[in-house]
Amino acid sequence: MARTDLEEAFIELGKLLKVSMPEAVIGAQKAVAEVYVQAAKQAAPVKTGQLRDSIKVVEGRPRSDGTQPVYIGPEKKKGYYGYFREKGHRSHIRRINGKIHSKRIARNGNKTTHSQSGEFAPTHEQPPKPWFKPAMKSVEKEAEQVLEKEFFRIMNQKGL
C-alpha cells in the first residue's frame, strides 16, 4: 500500500523535528545560561574578582532524550568559597590572645600528647550572605524571553 503525500509529509516532519528539536533546545539553553552567568557575575561579591571571574557555564553529558544539562556557577578550584558565602559556615580558625588557633587549642604539659582529647577553639559563625540565588531569581523573566526567542530563531533557521 502506497503512502499518501500527507503521510510522507508527516514522516519528513518527524525526521526534521527529531534532528532539529534537540539542537534548538540546546541552543536556547546556552543562550539562557549566558543571561544567568551575567547576572551571577554582577551579583558576585568582589574583593579580588576571583569568584566573579570563575563563574562559568559547564555543559553536562548529553542525555538519551536528546537534551543536555547546563550548569552555571563558580569553578571548583577558584570559586569554591562562593558556596560558603551563599550558605554561611562555621570557622574553627580563630585568633585568641593574638595567636591564630586552628580547631584545637594547645594543651598543657600534663596531658598525654598522643590522645585526641583537648579543648576546641571557639567557633566563629558566618551567617549566609545570599548572592547567587537572588541573582538567578532577578533574571527569570528575561531568561524565559531569551529561551523562547532563541528556540524559535533556531527552528526558523531550520525551516520549521
N, C-alpha and C positions, 0 to 999 in steps of 0.2 A: 504494500500500500504506500503510495507516494505521499510525501508531506505537502501540506499547503504552504503558500507563501507566508501566511501568518505564523504558522508553526516554525518555519525556518527563521523568521524574524525574531521570534521569542528565543530560539536556541542561540542565535548570534548575540542577542542582547544579554542573555545569561552568561555567555562566554566573556563578553566585554565587561560585564559587571564583576565577574569573578576575578578578572585581572585588574580592573581599574579601581574598584571599590577599596580594596586594602591599600592601594597606592595613595588614593585620595585621603583615606583616614590617617595614614602615617604622615603624609604631608601636612595635613591640618594639625595633627598632634605636635609636630615640630614647630609650626608657626605659633601655636598656643604656648608651647614651652618657652619660647623666646619672650613672650609677654610676661610670663611668670618670672623668668630669670631677671628681666629688667626691674621688675617690682621688688624682687628679693635683694638685688644689688643696691637699689635706692634705700631700702629699709635697713640694710645690714649696719650694725654698729661699727664705726670706723675709728680705730686707734692707729693701726699700721696699714690698714687696707687689705691685709692678708685674707680675712674672712670674705670680704666683698669680692676680691679677685678670684677666690676659689669656688664661687658659685657657678656651676656648670649644668649642662643637660647631658644625661647619660642615657643612652638607648639600651634597653634590655634585649634579650633574645627574642626573635620573632616567635609568636605562638602558632599553634596549628590552625587556628581560625583566621589567620592572616593578619592579625593585629600585632602590634609591637609596643610593649610598655615603655614609657618615657619617664625618667626620674629627674627631679630637679632639686638641687641643694648643694651645700658645700662639699668639696672633696674631702676624703677621709684624712689624708696626711696634713693638709694645710688648714682646713676649716672645721676640724672635728669639734672645736670648742664652741662653735655656734649652737650645737645641741645643748650644751650646758648653760649657755646664756638664755636659750629659749625655755628650758625646763627648770632651771635652778639646780643647785647642787650643794653638797656639804664639802667643806675643805678641811682636811685633817692637818694641814700645814698652817702653822700659826707662829707668830712672833710673841714670845713670852720673856719678859725681863730683858728685852733687847736681843735675845737669841732666837734663831729660827729652829723650830722643832717640827719634826715630821710626826707620824702617828704616835709614836711612843716617846715619853719623856725619859731621859737617862735616869737609871736607878742609882741609889747609893750603894756603897761597897758591901753592905752586909747581906744583900740578896744574891741569889745564885745568878750567874751571868748567862747560863745556858737555857734557862726557863723562858717560856713565852709570857710569863706574867709580867706585869708592870703597869704603870699608870698611863692612861691615854691622855693625849693632849686634848684640850677642849676643842670642839669643832666650831667652825665658823660657817654659818649657813648663808648661802647666796640665794635670794628669792628669784623666782622666774622673772625674766625680762623679755616677754614675747616680742619677736620682731618678724619671724618668718611667717607664721600663720596669719597674723593681721595683714601682712603684705599680700599673701595669696588671696585672702578674702576681699581685699580692696580692688582687685582687678578681675574678679569673677565675671562681671557683666561684659567687660572689654574682651576677656578671653572667649566667652561664648560667641560674641560677634565675629572675632577673628577666626574661630573654628568654623563657623558657618560660611563665612566669606571665602576662606581658603579651600574648604571642601568643594564648594560649588565652582570655584575657579578651576580647580584641577579636573573636576568632572566635565566642565565645559571644554576644557583644553583637550580632553579625550574624545570629545564629540558626543557626550551624553547629556 
